[in-house]
Amino acid sequence: NTLLEDYMRQLQQRGLEDSYDLLTDREKEILQLLAEGRSNKEVASMLNLSTNTVETHRTRIMQKLDLHSAAEIVLYAVRKRIIS
């Protein structure tokens, strides 16, 4: 089993298929940028936000989607076809 397969199976078991819909438009935008590998500081600069604001959004995104690491953010984004 690959890490991605394990992650997808966990998501299916938890019933998080529609959790993406819980995110605000701003959170979706930040999720995409983070999943593309941008740092909090880069995202803040791109969106004219403070780094603290981006960190708050990141925390809420991870809570809403039940994610626990940057790697899980990327895997989630690939699975949802937010990034390729």
PyMOL Python script that loads the backbone (N, CA, C, O; Angstrom):
from pymol import cmd

cmd.read_pdbstr("""\
ATOM      1  N   ASN A   1       0.832  -1.202   0.000  1.00  0.00           N
ATOM      2  CA  ASN A   1       0.000   0.000   0.000  1.00  0.00           C
ATOM      3  C   ASN A   1       0.867   1.253   0.000  1.00  0.00           C
ATOM      4  O   ASN A   1       1.890   1.325   0.680  1.00  0.00           O
ATOM      5  N   THR A   2       0.438   2.220  -0.767  1.00  0.00           N
ATOM      6  CA  THR A   2       1.148   3.487  -0.767  1.00  0.00           C
ATOM      7  C   THR A   2       0.553   4.406   0.289  1.00  0.00           C
ATOM      8  O   THR A   2      -0.545   4.165   0.792  1.00  0.00           O
ATOM      9  N   LEU A   3       1.280   5.448   0.616  1.00  0.00           N
ATOM     10  CA  LEU A   3       0.804   6.432   1.582  1.00  0.00           C
ATOM     11  C   LEU A   3      -0.513   7.044   1.110  1.00  0.00           C
ATOM     12  O   LEU A   3      -1.433   7.247   1.901  1.00  0.00           O
ATOM     13  N   LEU A   4      -0.591   7.336  -0.188  1.00  0.00           N
ATOM     14  CA  LEU A   4      -1.811   7.936  -0.734  1.00  0.00           C
ATOM     15  C   LEU A   4      -3.000   6.984  -0.608  1.00  0.00           C
ATOM     16  O   LEU A   4      -4.100   7.408  -0.255  1.00  0.00           O
ATOM     17  N   GLU A   5      -2.781   5.699  -0.894  1.00  0.00           N
ATOM     18  CA  GLU A   5      -3.873   4.723  -0.767  1.00  0.00           C
ATOM     19  C   GLU A   5      -4.354   4.626   0.675  1.00  0.00           C
ATOM     20  O   GLU A   5      -5.556   4.579   0.936  1.00  0.00           O
ATOM     21  N   ASP A   6      -3.403   4.598   1.610  1.00  0.00           N
ATOM     22  CA  ASP A   6      -3.768   4.547   3.032  1.00  0.00           C
ATOM     23  C   ASP A   6      -4.565   5.783   3.424  1.00  0.00           C
ATOM     24  O   ASP A   6      -5.568   5.687   4.132  1.00  0.00           O
ATOM     25  N   TYR A   7      -4.117   6.937   2.964  1.00  0.00           N
ATOM     26  CA  TYR A   7      -4.799   8.192   3.285  1.00  0.00           C
ATOM     27  C   TYR A   7      -6.219   8.198   2.707  1.00  0.00           C
ATOM     28  O   TYR A   7      -7.166   8.582   3.392  1.00  0.00           O
ATOM     29  N   MET A   8      -6.363   7.775   1.457  1.00  0.00           N
ATOM     30  CA  MET A   8      -7.685   7.769   0.826  1.00  0.00           C
ATOM     31  C   MET A   8      -8.629   6.818   1.559  1.00  0.00           C
ATOM     32  O   MET A   8      -9.808   7.124   1.741  1.00  0.00           O
ATOM     33  N   ARG A   9      -8.111   5.677   1.974  1.00  0.00           N
ATOM     34  CA  ARG A   9      -8.941   4.719   2.707  1.00  0.00           C
ATOM     35  C   ARG A   9      -9.380   5.325   4.042  1.00  0.00           C
ATOM     36  O   ARG A   9     -10.536   5.181   4.440  1.00  0.00           O
ATOM     37  N   GLN A  10      -8.465   5.999   4.727  1.00  0.00           N
ATOM     38  CA  GLN A  10      -8.817   6.656   5.992  1.00  0.00           C
ATOM     39  C   GLN A  10      -9.904   7.706   5.776  1.00  0.00           C
ATOM     40  O   GLN A  10     -10.848   7.798   6.561  1.00  0.00           O
ATOM     41  N   LEU A  11      -9.771   8.487   4.721  1.00  0.00           N
ATOM     42  CA  LEU A  11     -10.776   9.522   4.441  1.00  0.00           C
ATOM     43  C   LEU A  11     -12.143   8.892   4.203  1.00  0.00           C
ATOM     44  O   LEU A  11     -13.151   9.371   4.722  1.00  0.00           O
ATOM     45  N   GLN A  12     -12.173   7.828   3.426  1.00  0.00           N
ATOM     46  CA  GLN A  12     -13.447   7.169   3.143  1.00  0.00           C
ATOM     47  C   GLN A  12     -14.061   6.620   4.421  1.00  0.00           C
ATOM     48  O   GLN A  12     -15.273   6.704   4.618  1.00  0.00           O
ATOM     49  N   GLN A  13     -13.233   6.062   5.283  1.00  0.00           N
ATOM     50  CA  GLN A  13     -13.738   5.505   6.535  1.00  0.00           C
ATOM     51  C   GLN A  13     -14.300   6.598   7.434  1.00  0.00           C
ATOM     52  O   GLN A  13     -15.273   6.374   8.154  1.00  0.00           O
ATOM     53  N   ARG A  14     -13.693   7.772   7.394  1.00  0.00           N
ATOM     54  CA  ARG A  14     -14.143   8.873   8.242  1.00  0.00           C
ATOM     55  C   ARG A  14     -15.328   9.625   7.646  1.00  0.00           C
ATOM     56  O   ARG A  14     -15.952  10.435   8.332  1.00  0.00           O
ATOM     57  N   GLY A  15     -15.645   9.370   6.389  1.00  0.00           N
ATOM     58  CA  GLY A  15     -16.772  10.047   5.764  1.00  0.00           C
ATOM     59  C   GLY A  15     -16.520  11.520   5.505  1.00  0.00           C
ATOM     60  O   GLY A  15     -17.418  12.346   5.673  1.00  0.00           O
ATOM     61  N   LEU A  16     -15.299  11.856   5.095  1.00  0.00           N
ATOM     62  CA  LEU A  16     -14.952  13.260   4.881  1.00  0.00           C
ATOM     63  C   LEU A  16     -15.066  13.674   3.413  1.00  0.00           C
ATOM     64  O   LEU A  16     -14.475  14.670   2.998  1.00  0.00           O
ATOM     65  N   GLU A  17     -15.812  12.921   2.647  1.00  0.00           N
ATOM     66  CA  GLU A  17     -15.904  13.175   1.213  1.00  0.00           C
ATOM     67  C   GLU A  17     -16.345  14.603   0.906  1.00  0.00           C
ATOM     68  O   GLU A  17     -15.834  15.218  -0.030  1.00  0.00           O
ATOM     69  N   ASP A  18     -17.281  15.135   1.678  1.00  0.00           N
ATOM     70  CA  ASP A  18     -17.831  16.453   1.378  1.00  0.00           C
ATOM     71  C   ASP A  18     -17.286  17.542   2.298  1.00  0.00           C
ATOM     72  O   ASP A  18     -17.822  18.650   2.324  1.00  0.00           O
ATOM     73  N   SER A  19     -16.235  17.244   3.047  1.00  0.00           N
ATOM     74  CA  SER A  19     -15.711  18.223   3.999  1.00  0.00           C
ATOM     75  C   SER A  19     -15.164  19.468   3.309  1.00  0.00           C
ATOM     76  O   SER A  19     -15.113  20.538   3.915  1.00  0.00           O
ATOM     77  N   TYR A  20     -14.758  19.339   2.053  1.00  0.00           N
ATOM     78  CA  TYR A  20     -14.251  20.495   1.296  1.00  0.00           C
ATOM     79  C   TYR A  20     -15.299  21.604   1.244  1.00  0.00           C
ATOM     80  O   TYR A  20     -14.957  22.787   1.241  1.00  0.00           O
ATOM     81  N   ASP A  21     -16.562  21.224   1.203  1.00  0.00           N
ATOM     82  CA  ASP A  21     -17.651  22.204   1.142  1.00  0.00           C
ATOM     83  C   ASP A  21     -17.765  23.029   2.418  1.00  0.00           C
ATOM     84  O   ASP A  21     -18.428  24.067   2.420  1.00  0.00           O
ATOM     85  N   LEU A  22     -17.135  22.591   3.498  1.00  0.00           N
ATOM     86  CA  LEU A  22     -17.152  23.350   4.747  1.00  0.00           C
ATOM     87  C   LEU A  22     -16.221  24.555   4.697  1.00  0.00           C
ATOM     88  O   LEU A  22     -16.342  25.470   5.511  1.00  0.00           O
ATOM     89  N   LEU A  23     -15.291  24.557   3.740  1.00  0.00           N
ATOM     90  CA  LEU A  23     -14.314  25.639   3.663  1.00  0.00           C
ATOM     91  C   LEU A  23     -14.916  26.882   3.014  1.00  0.00           C
ATOM     92  O   LEU A  23     -15.756  26.795   2.119  1.00  0.00           O
ATOM     93  N   THR A  24     -14.459  28.048   3.495  1.00  0.00           N
ATOM     94  CA  THR A  24     -14.837  29.307   2.849  1.00  0.00           C
ATOM     95  C   THR A  24     -14.040  29.442   1.552  1.00  0.00           C
ATOM     96  O   THR A  24     -13.080  28.705   1.327  1.00  0.00           O
ATOM     97  N   ASP A  25     -14.440  30.382   0.707  1.00  0.00           N
ATOM     98  CA  ASP A  25     -13.692  30.614  -0.528  1.00  0.00           C
ATOM     99  C   ASP A  25     -12.239  30.974  -0.226  1.00  0.00           C
ATOM    100  O   ASP A  25     -11.329  30.501  -0.907  1.00  0.00           O
ATOM    101  N   ARG A  26     -12.016  31.806   0.788  1.00  0.00           N
ATOM    102  CA  ARG A  26     -10.658  32.211   1.166  1.00  0.00           C
ATOM    103  C   ARG A  26      -9.865  30.993   1.637  1.00  0.00           C
ATOM    104  O   ARG A  26      -8.696  30.843   1.282  1.00  0.00           O
ATOM    105  N   GLU A  27     -10.482  30.130   2.425  1.00  0.00           N
ATOM    106  CA  GLU A  27      -9.791  28.928   2.893  1.00  0.00           C
ATOM    107  C   GLU A  27      -9.432  28.012   1.723  1.00  0.00           C
ATOM    108  O   GLU A  27      -8.357  27.412   1.710  1.00  0.00           O
ATOM    109  N   LYS A  28     -10.324  27.905   0.746  1.00  0.00           N
ATOM    110  CA  LYS A  28     -10.033  27.086  -0.435  1.00  0.00           C
ATOM    111  C   LYS A  28      -8.839  27.649  -1.200  1.00  0.00           C
ATOM    112  O   LYS A  28      -7.980  26.904  -1.672  1.00  0.00           O
ATOM    113  N   GLU A  29      -8.801  28.977  -1.314  1.00  0.00           N
ATOM    114  CA  GLU A  29      -7.692  29.639  -2.001  1.00  0.00           C
ATOM    115  C   GLU A  29      -6.369  29.380  -1.265  1.00  0.00           C
ATOM    116  O   GLU A  29      -5.355  29.069  -1.890  1.00  0.00           O
ATOM    117  N   ILE A  30      -6.393  29.510   0.043  1.00  0.00           N
ATOM    118  CA  ILE A  30      -5.192  29.285   0.851  1.00  0.00           C
ATOM    119  C   ILE A  30      -4.789  27.816   0.820  1.00  0.00           C
ATOM    120  O   ILE A  30      -3.600  27.507   0.738  1.00  0.00           O
ATOM    121  N   LEU A  31      -5.752  26.912   0.884  1.00  0.00           N
ATOM    122  CA  LEU A  31      -5.466  25.478   0.788  1.00  0.00           C
ATOM    123  C   LEU A  31      -4.708  25.175  -0.500  1.00  0.00           C
ATOM    124  O   LEU A  31      -3.714  24.450  -0.479  1.00  0.00           O
ATOM    125  N   GLN A  32      -5.169  25.722  -1.612  1.00  0.00           N
ATOM    126  CA  GLN A  32      -4.511  25.472  -2.891  1.00  0.00           C
ATOM    127  C   GLN A  32      -3.068  25.980  -2.873  1.00  0.00           C
ATOM    128  O   GLN A  32      -2.156  25.271  -3.299  1.00  0.00           O
ATOM    129  N   LEU A  33      -2.861  27.193  -2.387  1.00  0.00           N
ATOM    130  CA  LEU A  33      -1.511  27.759  -2.358  1.00  0.00           C
ATOM    131  C   LEU A  33      -0.589  26.963  -1.436  1.00  0.00           C
ATOM    132  O   LEU A  33       0.568  26.717  -1.777  1.00  0.00           O
ATOM    133  N   LEU A  34      -1.092  26.565  -0.279  1.00  0.00           N
ATOM    134  CA  LEU A  34      -0.288  25.749   0.638  1.00  0.00           C
ATOM    135  C   LEU A  34       0.043  24.399   0.013  1.00  0.00           C
ATOM    136  O   LEU A  34       1.167  23.914   0.133  1.00  0.00           O
ATOM    137  N   ALA A  35      -0.933  23.798  -0.649  1.00  0.00           N
ATOM    138  CA  ALA A  35      -0.729  22.490  -1.275  1.00  0.00           C
ATOM    139  C   ALA A  35       0.280  22.575  -2.416  1.00  0.00           C
ATOM    140  O   ALA A  35       0.960  21.597  -2.726  1.00  0.00           O
ATOM    141  N   GLU A  36       0.374  23.758  -3.042  1.00  0.00           N
ATOM    142  CA  GLU A  36       1.359  23.966  -4.104  1.00  0.00           C
ATOM    143  C   GLU A  36       2.767  24.148  -3.539  1.00  0.00           C
ATOM    144  O   GLU A  36       3.733  24.276  -4.291  1.00  0.00           O
ATOM    145  N   GLY A  37       2.876  24.158  -2.211  1.00  0.00           N
ATOM    146  CA  GLY A  37       4.182  24.238  -1.581  1.00  0.00           C
ATOM    147  C   GLY A  37       4.581  25.626  -1.121  1.00  0.00           C
ATOM    148  O   GLY A  37       5.721  25.837  -0.706  1.00  0.00           O
ATOM    149  N   ARG A  38       3.668  26.568  -1.187  1.00  0.00           N
ATOM    150  CA  ARG A  38       3.976  27.933  -0.743  1.00  0.00           C
ATOM    151  C   ARG A  38       4.015  27.991   0.782  1.00  0.00           C
ATOM    152  O   ARG A  38       3.277  27.282   1.466  1.00  0.00           O
ATOM    153  N   SER A  39       4.881  28.840   1.292  1.00  0.00           N
ATOM    154  CA  SER A  39       4.980  29.024   2.742  1.00  0.00           C
ATOM    155  C   SER A  39       3.877  29.967   3.218  1.00  0.00           C
ATOM    156  O   SER A  39       3.251  30.661   2.417  1.00  0.00           O
ATOM    157  N   ASN A  40       3.650  29.983   4.522  1.00  0.00           N
ATOM    158  CA  ASN A  40       2.674  30.922   5.089  1.00  0.00           C
ATOM    159  C   ASN A  40       3.031  32.351   4.702  1.00  0.00           C
ATOM    160  O   ASN A  40       2.155  33.147   4.365  1.00  0.00           O
ATOM    161  N   LYS A  41       4.316  32.669   4.752  1.00  0.00           N
ATOM    162  CA  LYS A  41       4.781  34.021   4.424  1.00  0.00           C
ATOM    163  C   LYS A  41       4.504  34.356   2.955  1.00  0.00           C
ATOM    164  O   LYS A  41       4.068  35.465   2.644  1.00  0.00           O
ATOM    165  N   GLU A  42       4.756  33.406   2.057  1.00  0.00           N
ATOM    166  CA  GLU A  42       4.484  33.623   0.630  1.00  0.00           C
ATOM    167  C   GLU A  42       2.994  33.830   0.384  1.00  0.00           C
ATOM    168  O   GLU A  42       2.602  34.731  -0.358  1.00  0.00           O
ATOM    169  N   VAL A  43       2.162  32.994   1.007  1.00  0.00           N
ATOM    170  CA  VAL A  43       0.706  33.121   0.853  1.00  0.00           C
ATOM    171  C   VAL A  43       0.255  34.485   1.362  1.00  0.00           C
ATOM    172  O   VAL A  43      -0.554  35.156   0.721  1.00  0.00           O
ATOM    173  N   ALA A  44       0.775  34.889   2.508  1.00  0.00           N
ATOM    174  CA  ALA A  44       0.412  36.186   3.087  1.00  0.00           C
ATOM    175  C   ALA A  44       0.746  37.317   2.124  1.00  0.00           C
ATOM    176  O   ALA A  44      -0.064  38.220   1.918  1.00  0.00           O
ATOM    177  N   SER A  45       1.919  37.271   1.545  1.00  0.00           N
ATOM    178  CA  SER A  45       2.350  38.303   0.608  1.00  0.00           C
ATOM    179  C   SER A  45       1.466  38.317  -0.642  1.00  0.00           C
ATOM    180  O   SER A  45       1.066  39.383  -1.109  1.00  0.00           O
ATOM    181  N   MET A  46       1.164  37.141  -1.177  1.00  0.00           N
ATOM    182  CA  MET A  46       0.354  37.033  -2.397  1.00  0.00           C
ATOM    183  C   MET A  46      -1.061  37.563  -2.198  1.00  0.00           C
ATOM    184  O   MET A  46      -1.638  38.154  -3.110  1.00  0.00           O
ATOM    185  N   LEU A  47      -1.621  37.351  -1.004  1.00  0.00           N
ATOM    186  CA  LEU A  47      -3.025  37.694  -0.751  1.00  0.00           C
ATOM    187  C   LEU A  47      -3.187  38.968   0.086  1.00  0.00           C
ATOM    188  O   LEU A  47      -4.293  39.307   0.507  1.00  0.00           O
ATOM    189  N   ASN A  48      -2.070  39.669   0.320  1.00  0.00           N
ATOM    190  CA  ASN A  48      -2.113  40.886   1.143  1.00  0.00           C
ATOM    191  C   ASN A  48      -2.718  40.628   2.521  1.00  0.00           C
ATOM    192  O   ASN A  48      -3.570  41.383   2.990  1.00  0.00           O
ATOM    193  N   LEU A  49      -2.273  39.567   3.152  1.00  0.00           N
ATOM    194  CA  LEU A  49      -2.711  39.214   4.500  1.00  0.00           C
ATOM    195  C   LEU A  49      -1.492  39.187   5.411  1.00  0.00           C
ATOM    196  O   LEU A  49      -0.357  39.141   4.937  1.00  0.00           O
ATOM    197  N   SER A  50      -1.726  39.217   6.705  1.00  0.00           N
ATOM    198  CA  SER A  50      -0.616  39.026   7.642  1.00  0.00           C
ATOM    199  C   SER A  50      -0.304  37.532   7.724  1.00  0.00           C
ATOM    200  O   SER A  50      -1.154  36.687   7.445  1.00  0.00           O
ATOM    201  N   THR A  51       0.918  37.232   8.108  1.00  0.00           N
ATOM    202  CA  THR A  51       1.303  35.832   8.282  1.00  0.00           C
ATOM    203  C   THR A  51       0.431  35.168   9.345  1.00  0.00           C
ATOM    204  O   THR A  51       0.060  34.002   9.211  1.00  0.00           O
ATOM    205  N   ASN A  52       0.107  35.911  10.398  1.00  0.00           N
ATOM    206  CA  ASN A  52      -0.758  35.360  11.454  1.00  0.00           C
ATOM    207  C   ASN A  52      -2.130  34.983  10.915  1.00  0.00           C
ATOM    208  O   ASN A  52      -2.691  33.960  11.308  1.00  0.00           O
ATOM    209  N   THR A  53      -2.674  35.799  10.018  1.00  0.00           N
ATOM    210  CA  THR A  53      -3.982  35.498   9.426  1.00  0.00           C
ATOM    211  C   THR A  53      -3.914  34.206   8.613  1.00  0.00           C
ATOM    212  O   THR A  53      -4.814  33.370   8.691  1.00  0.00           O
ATOM    213  N   VAL A  54      -2.851  34.050   7.840  1.00  0.00           N
ATOM    214  CA  VAL A  54      -2.680  32.822   7.051  1.00  0.00           C
ATOM    215  C   VAL A  54      -2.554  31.620   7.983  1.00  0.00           C
ATOM    216  O   VAL A  54      -3.138  30.569   7.721  1.00  0.00           O
ATOM    217  N   GLU A  55      -1.800  31.766   9.060  1.00  0.00           N
ATOM    218  CA  GLU A  55      -1.649  30.665  10.016  1.00  0.00           C
ATOM    219  C   GLU A  55      -2.990  30.296  10.647  1.00  0.00           C
ATOM    220  O   GLU A  55      -3.271  29.120  10.876  1.00  0.00           O
ATOM    221  N   THR A  56      -3.814  31.302  10.925  1.00  0.00           N
ATOM    222  CA  THR A  56      -5.155  31.044  11.472  1.00  0.00           C
ATOM    223  C   THR A  56      -6.009  30.292  10.461  1.00  0.00           C
ATOM    224  O   THR A  56      -6.684  29.323  10.810  1.00  0.00           O
ATOM    225  N   HIS A  57      -5.980  30.740   9.199  1.00  0.00           N
ATOM    226  CA  HIS A  57      -6.733  30.037   8.148  1.00  0.00           C
ATOM    227  C   HIS A  57      -6.241  28.596   8.017  1.00  0.00           C
ATOM    228  O   HIS A  57      -7.041  27.666   7.912  1.00  0.00           O
ATOM    229  N   ARG A  58      -4.922  28.420   8.024  1.00  0.00           N
ATOM    230  CA  ARG A  58      -4.343  27.077   7.891  1.00  0.00           C
ATOM    231  C   ARG A  58      -4.829  26.171   9.023  1.00  0.00           C
ATOM    232  O   ARG A  58      -5.193  25.018   8.792  1.00  0.00           O
ATOM    233  N   THR A  59      -4.831  26.699  10.241  1.00  0.00           N
ATOM    234  CA  THR A  59      -5.296  25.924  11.394  1.00  0.00           C
ATOM    235  C   THR A  59      -6.754  25.522  11.218  1.00  0.00           C
ATOM    236  O   THR A  59      -7.116  24.371  11.464  1.00  0.00           O
ATOM    237  N   ARG A  60      -7.584  26.453  10.798  1.00  0.00           N
ATOM    238  CA  ARG A  60      -9.014  26.151  10.602  1.00  0.00           C
ATOM    239  C   ARG A  60      -9.230  25.153   9.479  1.00  0.00           C
ATOM    240  O   ARG A  60     -10.067  24.258   9.593  1.00  0.00           O
ATOM    241  N   ILE A  61      -8.477  25.301   8.393  1.00  0.00           N
ATOM    242  CA  ILE A  61      -8.564  24.351   7.279  1.00  0.00           C
ATOM    243  C   ILE A  61      -8.249  22.944   7.787  1.00  0.00           C
ATOM    244  O   ILE A  61      -8.979  21.993   7.512  1.00  0.00           O
ATOM    245  N   MET A  62      -7.160  22.831   8.526  1.00  0.00           N
ATOM    246  CA  MET A  62      -6.736  21.516   9.015  1.00  0.00           C
ATOM    247  C   MET A  62      -7.756  20.937   9.990  1.00  0.00           C
ATOM    248  O   MET A  62      -7.985  19.728   9.998  1.00  0.00           O
ATOM    249  N   GLN A  63      -8.367  21.787  10.809  1.00  0.00           N
ATOM    250  CA  GLN A  63      -9.407  21.310  11.729  1.00  0.00           C
ATOM    251  C   GLN A  63     -10.632  20.829  10.956  1.00  0.00           C
ATOM    252  O   GLN A  63     -11.150  19.743  11.219  1.00  0.00           O
ATOM    253  N   LYS A  64     -11.090  21.630  10.011  1.00  0.00           N
ATOM    254  CA  LYS A  64     -12.296  21.280   9.253  1.00  0.00           C
ATOM    255  C   LYS A  64     -12.116  19.997   8.450  1.00  0.00           C
ATOM    256  O   LYS A  64     -13.047  19.204   8.315  1.00  0.00           O
ATOM    257  N   LEU A  65     -10.909  19.800   7.917  1.00  0.00           N
ATOM    258  CA  LEU A  65     -10.654  18.634   7.067  1.00  0.00           C
ATOM    259  C   LEU A  65     -10.022  17.474   7.835  1.00  0.00           C
ATOM    260  O   LEU A  65      -9.743  16.425   7.255  1.00  0.00           O
ATOM    261  N   ASP A  66      -9.798  17.657   9.128  1.00  0.00           N
ATOM    262  CA  ASP A  66      -9.167  16.641   9.976  1.00  0.00           C
ATOM    263  C   ASP A  66      -7.807  16.227   9.414  1.00  0.00           C
ATOM    264  O   ASP A  66      -7.501  15.041   9.297  1.00  0.00           O
ATOM    265  N   LEU A  67      -7.001  17.226   9.070  1.00  0.00           N
ATOM    266  CA  LEU A  67      -5.649  17.007   8.572  1.00  0.00           C
ATOM    267  C   LEU A  67      -4.670  17.378   9.678  1.00  0.00           C
ATOM    268  O   LEU A  67      -4.965  18.223  10.522  1.00  0.00           O
ATOM    269  N   HIS A  68      -3.496  16.736   9.667  1.00  0.00           N
ATOM    270  CA  HIS A  68      -2.563  16.917  10.778  1.00  0.00           C
ATOM    271  C   HIS A  68      -1.148  17.283  10.366  1.00  0.00           C
ATOM    272  O   HIS A  68      -0.275  17.413  11.224  1.00  0.00           O
ATOM    273  N   SER A  69      -0.902  17.454   9.075  1.00  0.00           N
ATOM    274  CA  SER A  69       0.451  17.805   8.628  1.00  0.00           C
ATOM    275  C   SER A  69       0.389  18.452   7.250  1.00  0.00           C
ATOM    276  O   SER A  69      -0.624  18.390   6.554  1.00  0.00           O
ATOM    277  N   ALA A  70       1.503  19.075   6.877  1.00  0.00           N
ATOM    278  CA  ALA A  70       1.607  19.665   5.542  1.00  0.00           C
ATOM    279  C   ALA A  70       1.472  18.578   4.471  1.00  0.00           C
ATOM    280  O   ALA A  70       0.878  18.809   3.418  1.00  0.00           O
ATOM    281  N   ALA A  71       2.021  17.406   4.744  1.00  0.00           N
ATOM    282  CA  ALA A  71       1.923  16.303   3.781  1.00  0.00           C
ATOM    283  C   ALA A  71       0.466  15.901   3.561  1.00  0.00           C
ATOM    284  O   ALA A  71       0.065  15.618   2.432  1.00  0.00           O
ATOM    285  N   GLU A  72      -0.322  15.873   4.625  1.00  0.00           N
ATOM    286  CA  GLU A  72      -1.740  15.529   4.483  1.00  0.00           C
ATOM    287  C   GLU A  72      -2.485  16.601   3.691  1.00  0.00           C
ATOM    288  O   GLU A  72      -3.416  16.282   2.951  1.00  0.00           O
ATOM    289  N   ILE A  73      -2.089  17.865   3.834  1.00  0.00           N
ATOM    290  CA  ILE A  73      -2.700  18.937   3.038  1.00  0.00           C
ATOM    291  C   ILE A  73      -2.469  18.665   1.557  1.00  0.00           C
ATOM    292  O   ILE A  73      -3.393  18.762   0.750  1.00  0.00           O
ATOM    293  N   VAL A  74      -1.236  18.325   1.204  1.00  0.00           N
ATOM    294  CA  VAL A  74      -0.900  18.052  -0.198  1.00  0.00           C
ATOM    295  C   VAL A  74      -1.667  16.835  -0.707  1.00  0.00           C
ATOM    296  O   VAL A  74      -2.246  16.880  -1.792  1.00  0.00           O
ATOM    297  N   LEU A  75      -1.677  15.749   0.064  1.00  0.00           N
ATOM    298  CA  LEU A  75      -2.389  14.538  -0.362  1.00  0.00           C
ATOM    299  C   LEU A  75      -3.878  14.807  -0.540  1.00  0.00           C
ATOM    300  O   LEU A  75      -4.486  14.323  -1.495  1.00  0.00           O
ATOM    301  N   TYR A  76      -4.463  15.567   0.364  1.00  0.00           N
ATOM    302  CA  TYR A  76      -5.880  15.916   0.253  1.00  0.00           C
ATOM    303  C   TYR A  76      -6.121  16.701  -1.033  1.00  0.00           C
ATOM    304  O   TYR A  76      -7.071  16.426  -1.764  1.00  0.00           O
ATOM    305  N   ALA A  77      -5.262  17.675  -1.306  1.00  0.00           N
ATOM    306  CA  ALA A  77      -5.427  18.521  -2.492  1.00  0.00           C
ATOM    307  C   ALA A  77      -5.285  17.712  -3.781  1.00  0.00           C
ATOM    308  O   ALA A  77      -5.996  17.965  -4.754  1.00  0.00           O
ATOM    309  N   VAL A  78      -4.380  16.753  -3.792  1.00  0.00           N
ATOM    310  CA  VAL A  78      -4.230  15.887  -4.968  1.00  0.00           C
ATOM    311  C   VAL A  78      -5.490  15.043  -5.144  1.00  0.00           C
ATOM    312  O   VAL A  78      -6.009  14.911  -6.252  1.00  0.00           O
ATOM    313  N   ARG A  79      -5.970  14.481  -4.054  1.00  0.00           N
ATOM    314  CA  ARG A  79      -7.153  13.620  -4.109  1.00  0.00           C
ATOM    315  C   ARG A  79      -8.380  14.375  -4.606  1.00  0.00           C
ATOM    316  O   ARG A  79      -9.184  13.837  -5.367  1.00  0.00           O
ATOM    317  N   LYS A  80      -8.518  15.626  -4.170  1.00  0.00           N
ATOM    318  CA  LYS A  80      -9.666  16.449  -4.567  1.00  0.00           C
ATOM    319  C   LYS A  80      -9.424  17.161  -5.897  1.00  0.00           C
ATOM    320  O   LYS A  80     -10.253  17.950  -6.350  1.00  0.00           O
ATOM    321  N   ARG A  81      -8.280  16.871  -6.515  1.00  0.00           N
ATOM    322  CA  ARG A  81      -7.897  17.472  -7.792  1.00  0.00           C
ATOM    323  C   ARG A  81      -7.804  19.002  -7.713  1.00  0.00           C
ATOM    324  O   ARG A  81      -8.075  19.701  -8.689  1.00  0.00           O
ATOM    325  N   ILE A  82      -7.423  19.502  -6.550  1.00  0.00           N
ATOM    326  CA  ILE A  82      -7.175  20.931  -6.368  1.00  0.00           C
ATOM    327  C   ILE A  82      -5.828  21.268  -6.992  1.00  0.00           C
ATOM    328  O   ILE A  82      -5.642  22.343  -7.563  1.00  0.00           O
ATOM    329  N   ILE A  83      -4.889  20.329  -6.871  1.00  0.00           N
ATOM    330  CA  ILE A  83      -3.600  20.410  -7.555  1.00  0.00           C
ATOM    331  C   ILE A  83      -3.370  19.065  -8.223  1.00  0.00           C
ATOM    332  O   ILE A  83      -4.032  18.075  -7.910  1.00  0.00           O
ATOM    333  N   SER A  84      -2.411  19.047  -9.156  1.00  0.00           N
ATOM    334  CA  SER A  84      -2.132  17.769  -9.834  1.00  0.00           C
ATOM    335  C   SER A  84      -0.688  17.362  -9.647  1.00  0.00           C
ATOM    336  O   SER A  84      -0.272  16.316 -10.146  1.00  0.00           O
TER     337      SER A  84
END
""", "prot")
cmd.dss("prot")
cmd.show_as("cartoon", "prot")
cmd.util.cbc("prot")
cmd.orient("prot")
